[in-house]
């Protein structure tokens, strides 16, 4: 990989993750399902942690392929966040912010990211174990969201 293409991957990675974080925060901020700022920050932190684990793993295990991989998964993250925009816009305008719209947006976003992450792995030439690792992180993140953020007993 050339220095120029590596720098492009770094720039796109930072851009995609930054936009994703802003959209995700907006989605959380305008949702009526969160009762206070602490709950919102915790939810956003859990969402970000699953991506942070992947970033750390890329730096530890992927040496010269890390930036291509990170660009690919940051795009997956961006796609998932963009799916949250209709809810965010609608809720911000006071038009429609029902919990079912919130949950539906989340489900479609997560399902889309699951598929997109799989293709990101394939595009990066990595084994499916990376996808399984992300699915594991996703399962933990969902469990933490339900238990810690929303105090829903799962077991």
DOZA-833871 format. One record per atom (N, C-alpha, C): y, z, x; atom name; residue number from 1; chain. Coordinates in Angstrom, 1 decimal. Layout:
BEGIN
     py     pz     px site pos unit
      Y      Z      X   CA NUM    A
...
//
This chain:
BEGIN
     py     pz     px site pos unit
   -1.2    0.0    0.8    N   1    A
    0.0    0.0    0.0   CA   1    A
    1.2    0.0    0.9    C   1    A
    2.2   -0.8    0.6    N   2    A
    3.4   -0.9    1.4   CA   2    A
    4.3    0.3    1.1    C   2    A
    5.2    0.5    2.0    N   3    A
    6.2    1.6    1.8   CA   3    A
    7.1    1.3    0.5    C   3    A
    7.4    0.1    0.3    N   4    A
    8.2   -0.3   -0.9   CA   4    A
    7.5    0.0   -2.2    C   4    A
    6.2   -0.4   -2.3    N   5    A
    5.4   -0.2   -3.5   CA   5    A
    5.2    1.3   -3.7    C   5    A
    5.0    2.0   -2.6    N   6    A
    4.8    3.5   -2.7   CA   6    A
    6.0    4.2   -3.2    C   6    A
    7.2    3.8   -2.7    N   7    A
    8.4    4.3   -3.2   CA   7    A
    8.7    4.0   -4.7    C   7    A
    8.3    2.8   -5.1    N   8    A
    8.4    2.4   -6.5   CA   8    A
    7.5    3.3   -7.3    C   8    A
    6.3    3.6   -6.9    N   9    A
    5.4    4.4   -7.6   CA   9    A
    5.9    5.9   -7.7    C   9    A
    6.5    6.4   -6.6    N  10    A
    7.1    7.7   -6.6   CA  10    A
    8.3    7.7   -7.7    C  10    A
    9.1    6.7   -7.6    N  11    A
   10.3    6.7   -8.5   CA  11    A
    9.8    6.6  -10.0    C  11    A
    8.8    5.8  -10.3    N  12    A
    8.3    5.7  -11.7   CA  12    A
    7.7    6.9  -12.1    C  12    A
    6.9    7.6  -11.2    N  13    A
    6.3    8.8  -11.6   CA  13    A
    7.3    9.9  -12.0    C  13    A
    8.3   10.0  -11.1    N  14    A
    9.3   11.0  -11.4   CA  14    A
   10.1   10.7  -12.7    C  14    A
   10.4    9.4  -12.9    N  15    A
   11.1    9.0  -14.1   CA  15    A
   10.2    9.2  -15.4    C  15    A
    9.0    8.8  -15.3    N  16    A
    8.1    9.0  -16.5   CA  16    A
    7.8   10.4  -16.9    C  16    A
    7.6   11.3  -15.9    N  17    A
    7.3   12.7  -16.1   CA  17    A
    8.6   13.4  -16.6    C  17    A
    9.8   13.0  -16.1    N  18    A
   11.0   13.6  -16.5   CA  18    A
   11.3   13.2  -18.0    C  18    A
   11.2   12.0  -18.3    N  19    A
   11.5   11.5  -19.7   CA  19    A
   10.5   12.2  -20.6    C  19    A
    9.2   12.3  -20.2    N  20    A
    8.2   12.9  -21.0   CA  20    A
    8.5   14.4  -21.3    C  20    A
    8.9   15.1  -20.2    N  21    A
    9.3   16.5  -20.4   CA  21    A
   10.5   16.7  -21.3    C  21    A
   11.5   15.8  -21.2    N  22    A
   12.6   15.9  -22.1   CA  22    A
   12.2   15.7  -23.6    C  22    A
   11.4   14.7  -23.8    N  23    A
   11.0   14.3  -25.2   CA  23    A
   10.1   15.5  -25.7    C  23    A
    9.2   16.0  -24.9    N  24    A
    8.3   17.1  -25.4   CA  24    A
    9.1   18.3  -25.7    C  24    A
   10.1   18.6  -24.9    N  25    A
   11.0   19.8  -25.2   CA  25    A
   11.7   19.6  -26.5    C  25    A
   12.3   18.4  -26.7    N  26    A
   13.0   18.1  -27.9   CA  26    A
   12.0   18.2  -29.1    C  26    A
   10.8   17.7  -29.0    N  27    A
    9.8   17.8  -30.1   CA  27    A
    9.6   19.3  -30.4    C  27    A
    9.4   20.1  -29.4    N  28    A
    9.2   21.6  -29.6   CA  28    A
   10.4   22.2  -30.1    C  28    A
   11.6   21.9  -29.6    N  29    A
   12.8   22.6  -30.0   CA  29    A
   13.2   22.4  -31.5    C  29    A
   12.8   21.2  -32.0    N  30    A
   13.2   20.9  -33.4   CA  30    A
   12.2   21.3  -34.4    C  30    A
   11.0   21.7  -34.0    N  31    A
    9.9   22.0  -34.9   CA  31    A
   10.1   23.4  -35.5    C  31    A
    9.8   23.5  -36.8    N  32    A
    9.9   24.8  -37.5   CA  32    A
    8.7   25.7  -37.3    C  32    A
    7.7   25.2  -36.6    N  33    A
    6.5   26.0  -36.4   CA  33    A
    6.7   27.1  -35.3    C  33    A
    7.7   26.9  -34.5    N  34    A
    8.0   27.9  -33.4   CA  34    A
    9.0   28.9  -33.9    C  34    A
    8.8   30.2  -33.7    N  35    A
    9.7   31.2  -34.2   CA  35    A
   10.8   31.7  -33.3    C  35    A
   10.6   31.5  -32.0    N  36    A
   11.6   31.9  -31.0   CA  36    A
   11.6   31.1  -29.7    C  36    A
   12.6   31.3  -28.9    N  37    A
   12.7   30.6  -27.6   CA  37    A
   11.5   30.9  -26.7    C  37    A
   11.0   32.1  -26.7    N  38    A
    9.9   32.4  -25.8   CA  38    A
    8.7   31.6  -26.2    C  38    A
    8.4   31.5  -27.5    N  39    A
    7.3   30.7  -28.0   CA  39    A
    7.4   29.3  -27.6    C  39    A
    8.6   28.7  -27.7    N  40    A
    8.9   27.3  -27.3   CA  40    A
    8.7   27.1  -25.8    C  40    A
    9.2   28.0  -25.0    N  41    A
    9.0   27.9  -23.5   CA  41    A
    7.6   28.0  -23.1    C  41    A
    6.8   28.9  -23.7    N  42    A
    5.4   29.1  -23.5   CA  42    A
    4.7   27.8  -23.8    C  42    A
    4.9   27.2  -25.0    N  43    A
    4.3   26.0  -25.4   CA  43    A
    4.5   24.9  -24.4    C  43    A
    5.8   24.7  -24.1    N  44    A
    6.1   23.6  -23.1   CA  44    A
    5.5   23.9  -21.8    C  44    A
    5.4   25.1  -21.3    N  45    A
    4.8   25.4  -20.0   CA  45    A
    3.3   25.1  -20.0    C  45    A
    2.7   25.4  -21.1    N  46    A
    1.2   25.1  -21.2   CA  46    A
    1.0   23.6  -21.2    C  46    A
    1.8   22.9  -21.9    N  47    A
    1.7   21.4  -21.9   CA  47    A
    2.0   20.9  -20.5    C  47    A
    2.9   21.4  -19.8    N  48    A
    3.2   20.9  -18.5   CA  48    A
    2.2   21.3  -17.4    C  48    A
    1.6   22.5  -17.6    N  49    A
    0.6   23.0  -16.7   CA  49    A
   -0.6   22.0  -16.5    C  49    A
   -1.0   21.4  -17.6    N  50    A
   -2.2   20.5  -17.5   CA  50    A
   -1.9   19.3  -16.6    C  50    A
   -0.6   18.8  -16.7    N  51    A
   -0.2   17.7  -15.9   CA  51    A
    0.0   18.2  -14.4    C  51    A
    0.5   19.4  -14.3    N  52    A
    0.7   20.0  -12.9   CA  52    A
   -0.6   20.1  -12.2    C  52    A
   -1.6   20.5  -12.9    N  53    A
   -3.0   20.6  -12.2   CA  53    A
   -3.4   19.2  -11.7    C  53    A
   -3.2   18.2  -12.5    N  54    A
   -3.5   16.8  -12.1   CA  54    A
   -2.7   16.4  -10.9    C  54    A
   -1.4   16.7  -10.9    N  55    A
   -0.6   16.4   -9.7   CA  55    A
   -1.0   17.1   -8.4    C  55    A
   -1.3   18.4   -8.5    N  56    A
   -1.8   19.1   -7.4   CA  56    A
   -3.2   18.5   -6.9    C  56    A
   -4.1   18.2   -7.8    N  57    A
   -5.3   17.6   -7.5   CA  57    A
   -5.2   16.3   -6.8    C  57    A
   -4.2   15.5   -7.2    N  58    A
   -3.9   14.2   -6.6   CA  58    A
   -3.5   14.4   -5.1    C  58    A
   -2.6   15.4   -4.9    N  59    A
   -2.1   15.6   -3.5   CA  59    A
   -3.2   16.2   -2.7    C  59    A
   -4.1   16.9   -3.2    N  60    A
   -5.2   17.5   -2.4   CA  60    A
   -6.3   16.5   -2.1    C  60    A
   -6.7   15.7   -3.1    N  61    A
   -7.9   14.8   -3.0   CA  61    A
   -7.6   13.4   -2.8    C  61    A
   -6.4   12.9   -3.1    N  62    A
   -6.3   11.4   -3.1   CA  62    A
   -5.5   10.8   -2.0    C  62    A
   -5.0   11.5   -1.0    N  63    A
   -4.2   11.1    0.1   CA  63    A
   -3.4    9.8   -0.2    C  63    A
   -4.0    8.6    0.2    N  64    A
   -3.2    7.4    0.1   CA  64    A
   -3.2    6.7   -1.3    C  64    A
   -4.0    7.2   -2.2    N  65    A
   -4.0    6.6   -3.6   CA  65    A
   -3.2    7.5   -4.6    C  65    A
   -2.6    8.6   -4.1    N  66    A
   -2.1    9.6   -5.0   CA  66    A
   -0.9    9.0   -5.8    C  66    A
    0.0    8.2   -5.2    N  67    A
    1.2    7.8   -6.0   CA  67    A
    0.8    6.7   -7.0    C  67    A
   -0.1    5.9   -6.7    N  68    A
   -0.6    4.9   -7.8   CA  68    A
   -1.2    5.7   -9.0    C  68    A
   -2.1    6.7   -8.7    N  69    A
   -2.7    7.5   -9.7   CA  69    A
   -1.6    8.2  -10.5    C  69    A
   -0.7    8.9   -9.8    N  70    A
    0.3    9.7  -10.5   CA  70    A
    1.2    8.8  -11.3    C  70    A
    1.5    7.6  -10.8    N  71    A
    2.3    6.7  -11.7   CA  71    A
    1.6    6.3  -12.9    C  71    A
    0.3    6.1  -12.8    N  72    A
   -0.6    5.7  -14.0   CA  72    A
   -0.6    6.9  -15.0    C  72    A
   -0.9    8.1  -14.5    N  73    A
   -1.0    9.2  -15.5   CA  73    A
    0.4    9.6  -16.0    C  73    A
    1.4    9.4  -15.2    N  74    A
    2.8    9.8  -15.8   CA  74    A
    3.1    8.8  -16.9    C  74    A
    2.6    7.6  -16.8    N  75    A
    2.8    6.6  -17.9   CA  75    A
    2.0    7.0  -19.1    C  75    A
    0.8    7.6  -18.9    N  76    A
    0.0    8.1  -20.0   CA  76    A
    0.8    9.2  -20.7    C  76    A
    1.4   10.1  -19.9    N  77    A
    2.2   11.2  -20.4   CA  77    A
    3.4   10.7  -21.2    C  77    A
    4.0    9.7  -20.7    N  78    A
    5.2    9.1  -21.4   CA  78    A
    4.8    8.5  -22.7    C  78    A
    3.6    7.8  -22.8    N  79    A
    3.2    7.2  -24.0   CA  79    A
    3.0    8.3  -25.0    C  79    A
    2.3    9.4  -24.6    N  80    A
    2.1   10.5  -25.5   CA  80    A
    3.3   11.1  -26.0    C  80    A
    4.3   11.2  -25.2    N  81    A
    5.6   11.8  -25.6   CA  81    A
    6.4   10.9  -26.5    C  81    A
    6.3    9.6  -26.2    N  82    A
    7.0    8.6  -27.1   CA  82    A
    6.5    8.7  -28.5    C  82    A
    5.2    9.0  -28.7    N  83    A
    4.6    9.1  -30.0   CA  83    A
    5.3   10.3  -30.8    C  83    A
    5.8   11.2  -30.1    N  84    A
    6.4   12.4  -30.7   CA  84    A
    7.8   12.1  -31.2    C  84    A
    8.4   11.0  -30.7    N  85    A
    9.8   10.7  -31.1   CA  85    A
   10.1   10.6  -32.6    C  85    A
    9.3    9.9  -33.4    N  86    A
    9.6    9.8  -34.8   CA  86    A
    9.8   11.2  -35.4    C  86    A
    8.9   12.1  -35.1    N  87    A
    9.1   13.5  -35.6   CA  87    A
   10.4   14.1  -35.1    C  87    A
   10.6   14.0  -33.8    N  88    A
   11.8   14.6  -33.2   CA  88    A
   13.1   14.1  -33.8    C  88    A
   13.2   12.8  -34.0    N  89    A
   14.4   12.1  -34.6   CA  89    A
   14.5   12.6  -36.0    C  89    A
   13.4   12.5  -36.8    N  90    A
   13.5   12.8  -38.2   CA  90    A
   13.9   14.3  -38.4    C  90    A
   13.2   15.2  -37.6    N  91    A
   13.5   16.6  -37.8   CA  91    A
   15.0   16.9  -37.4    C  91    A
   15.5   16.2  -36.3    N  92    A
   16.8   16.5  -35.8   CA  92    A
   17.9   16.0  -36.9    C  92    A
   17.5   15.0  -37.6    N  93    A
   18.4   14.5  -38.6   CA  93    A
   18.3   15.3  -40.0    C  93    A
   17.4   16.2  -40.0    N  94    A
   17.2   17.0  -41.2   CA  94    A
   16.5   16.2  -42.3    C  94    A
   15.8   15.2  -41.9    N  95    A
   15.2   14.3  -42.9   CA  95    A
   13.8   14.8  -43.4    C  95    A
   12.9   15.0  -42.4    N  96    A
   11.6   15.3  -42.7   CA  96    A
   11.0   16.1  -41.5    C  96    A
   10.7   17.4  -41.7    N  97    A
   10.2   18.1  -40.6   CA  97    A
    9.0   19.0  -41.0    C  97    A
    8.2   18.5  -41.9    N  98    A
    7.0   19.2  -42.4   CA  98    A
    6.0   19.5  -41.3    C  98    A
    5.3   20.6  -41.4    N  99    A
    4.3   21.0  -40.4   CA  99    A
    3.2   19.9  -40.3    C  99    A
    2.9   19.3  -41.4    N 100    A
    1.9   18.2  -41.4   CA 100    A
    2.4   17.0  -40.5    C 100    A
    3.6   16.7  -40.6    N 101    A
    4.2   15.6  -39.7   CA 101    A
    4.1   16.0  -38.3    C 101    A
    4.5   17.3  -38.0    N 102    A
    4.4   17.9  -36.7   CA 102    A
    2.9   17.8  -36.1    C 102    A
    2.0   18.3  -36.9    N 103    A
    0.6   18.3  -36.5   CA 103    A
    0.0   16.8  -36.4    C 103    A
    0.4   16.0  -37.3    N 104    A
   -0.1   14.6  -37.2   CA 104    A
    0.4   13.9  -36.0    C 104    A
    1.7   14.1  -35.7    N 105    A
    2.3   13.6  -34.4   CA 105    A
    1.5   14.0  -33.2    C 105    A
    1.2   15.3  -33.2    N 106    A
    0.5   15.9  -32.0   CA 106    A
   -0.9   15.3  -31.9    C 106    A
   -1.6   15.2  -33.0    N 107    A
   -3.0   14.6  -33.0   CA 107    A
   -3.0   13.2  -32.5    C 107    A
   -2.1   12.4  -33.1    N 108    A
   -2.0   11.0  -32.6   CA 108    A
   -1.6   10.9  -31.2    C 108    A
   -0.7   11.7  -30.7    N 109    A
   -0.3   11.7  -29.3   CA 109    A
   -1.4   12.1  -28.4    C 109    A
   -2.1   13.1  -28.7    N 110    A
   -3.3   13.6  -27.9   CA 110    A
   -4.4   12.5  -27.9    C 110    A
   -4.7   12.0  -29.0    N 111    A
   -5.8   11.0  -29.1   CA 111    A
   -5.4    9.8  -28.3    C 111    A
   -4.2    9.3  -28.3    N 112    A
   -3.7    8.2  -27.6   CA 112    A
   -3.7    8.5  -26.1    C 112    A
   -3.3    9.7  -25.7    N 113    A
   -3.4   10.1  -24.3   CA 113    A
   -4.8   10.1  -23.7    C 113    A
   -5.7   10.6  -24.6    N 114    A
   -7.1   10.6  -24.1   CA 114    A
   -7.6    9.3  -23.7    C 114    A
   -7.3    8.3  -24.6    N 115    A
   -7.7    6.9  -24.3   CA 115    A
   -7.0    6.3  -23.1    C 115    A
   -5.7    6.5  -23.1    N 116    A
   -4.8    6.0  -22.0   CA 116    A
   -5.2    6.6  -20.7    C 116    A
   -5.5    7.9  -20.7    N 117    A
   -5.9    8.6  -19.4   CA 117    A
   -7.1    8.0  -18.9    C 117    A
   -8.1    7.7  -19.7    N 118    A
   -9.3    7.0  -19.3   CA 118    A
   -9.0    5.7  -18.6    C 118    A
   -8.2    4.9  -19.2    N 119    A
   -7.8    3.6  -18.6   CA 119    A
   -7.0    3.8  -17.3    C 119    A
   -6.2    4.9  -17.2    N 120    A
   -5.5    5.2  -16.0   CA 120    A
   -6.4    5.5  -14.9    C 120    A
   -7.5    6.2  -15.2    N 121    A
   -8.5    6.5  -14.2   CA 121    A
   -9.2    5.2  -13.7    C 121    A
   -9.6    4.4  -14.6    N 122    A
  -10.2    3.2  -14.3   CA 122    A
   -9.3    2.3  -13.4    C 122    A
   -8.1    2.2  -13.9    N 123    A
   -7.1    1.3  -13.2   CA 123    A
   -6.9    1.9  -11.7    C 123    A
   -6.9    3.2  -11.6    N 124    A
   -6.8    3.8  -10.2   CA 124    A
   -8.0    3.7   -9.4    C 124    A
   -9.1    3.2  -10.0    N 125    A
  -10.4    3.1   -9.2   CA 125    A
  -11.0    4.5   -8.9    C 125    A
  -10.8    5.5   -9.8    N 126    A
  -11.3    6.8   -9.6   CA 126    A
  -12.6    7.0  -10.5    C 126    A
  -13.4    7.9  -10.1    N 127    A
  -14.6    8.2  -10.9   CA 127    A
  -14.2    8.9  -12.2    C 127    A
  -15.1    8.7  -13.2    N 128    A
  -14.8    9.3  -14.5   CA 128    A
  -14.7   10.8  -14.5    C 128    A
  -15.1   11.5  -13.4    N 129    A
  -15.0   12.9  -13.3   CA 129    A
  -13.5   13.3  -13.4    C 129    A
  -12.6   12.5  -12.9    N 130    A
  -11.2   12.8  -13.1   CA 130    A
  -10.8   12.9  -14.5    C 130    A
  -11.3   12.0  -15.3    N 131    A
  -11.1   12.0  -16.8   CA 131    A
  -11.6   13.3  -17.4    C 131    A
  -12.9   13.6  -17.0    N 132    A
  -13.5   14.8  -17.5   CA 132    A
  -12.7   16.0  -17.1    C 132    A
  -12.2   16.0  -15.9    N 133    A
  -11.4   17.2  -15.5   CA 133    A
  -10.1   17.3  -16.3    C 133    A
   -9.5   16.2  -16.6    N 134    A
   -8.3   16.2  -17.5   CA 134    A
   -8.6   16.7  -18.9    C 134    A
   -9.8   16.2  -19.4    N 135    A
  -10.2   16.6  -20.8   CA 135    A
  -10.5   18.1  -20.8    C 135    A
  -11.0   18.7  -19.7    N 136    A
  -11.2   20.1  -19.6   CA 136    A
   -9.9   20.8  -19.6    C 136    A
   -8.9   20.3  -18.8    N 137    A
   -7.6   20.9  -18.8   CA 137    A
   -6.9   20.8  -20.2    C 137    A
   -7.1   19.7  -20.9    N 138    A
   -6.6   19.5  -22.2   CA 138    A
   -7.2   20.5  -23.2    C 138    A
   -8.5   20.7  -23.1    N 139    A
   -9.2   21.7  -24.0   CA 139    A
   -8.7   23.1  -23.8    C 139    A
   -8.5   23.5  -22.5    N 140    A
   -7.9   24.8  -22.2   CA 140    A
   -6.5   24.9  -22.7    C 140    A
   -5.7   23.8  -22.6    N 141    A
   -4.3   23.8  -23.0   CA 141    A
   -4.2   24.0  -24.6    C 141    A
   -5.1   23.3  -25.3    N 142    A
   -5.1   23.4  -26.7   CA 142    A
   -5.5   24.8  -27.1    C 142    A
   -6.5   25.3  -26.5    N 143    A
   -7.0   26.7  -26.8   CA 143    A
   -5.9   27.7  -26.5    C 143    A
   -5.2   27.6  -25.4    N 144    A
   -4.1   28.5  -25.1   CA 144    A
   -2.9   28.3  -26.1    C 144    A
   -2.6   27.1  -26.5    N 145    A
   -1.6   26.9  -27.5   CA 145    A
   -1.9   27.6  -28.8    C 145    A
   -3.2   27.4  -29.2    N 146    A
   -3.6   28.1  -30.5   CA 146    A
   -3.6   29.6  -30.4    C 146    A
   -4.2   30.1  -29.3    N 147    A
   -4.4   31.6  -29.2   CA 147    A
   -3.1   32.3  -28.7    C 147    A
   -2.5   31.8  -27.6    N 148    A
   -1.4   32.5  -27.1   CA 148    A
    0.0   32.2  -27.8    C 148    A
    0.2   30.9  -28.1    N 149    A
    1.5   30.5  -28.7   CA 149    A
    1.5   30.9  -30.2    C 149    A
    0.4   30.5  -30.9    N 150    A
    0.4   30.7  -32.3   CA 150    A
   -0.5   31.9  -32.8    C 150    A
   -1.1   32.6  -31.9    N 151    A
   -1.9   33.8  -32.2   CA 151    A
   -3.0   33.5  -33.2    C 151    A
   -3.6   32.4  -33.1    N 152    A
   -4.7   32.0  -34.0   CA 152    A
   -6.1   32.4  -33.3    C 152    A
   -6.8   33.2  -33.9    N 153    A
   -8.1   33.6  -33.3   CA 153    A
   -9.1   32.5  -33.5    C 153    A
   -9.7   32.0  -32.4    N 154    A
  -10.7   30.9  -32.5   CA 154    A
  -12.1   31.4  -32.6    C 154    A
  -12.4   32.6  -32.1    N 155    A
  -13.7   33.1  -32.1   CA 155    A
  -13.8   34.5  -32.7    C 155    A
//
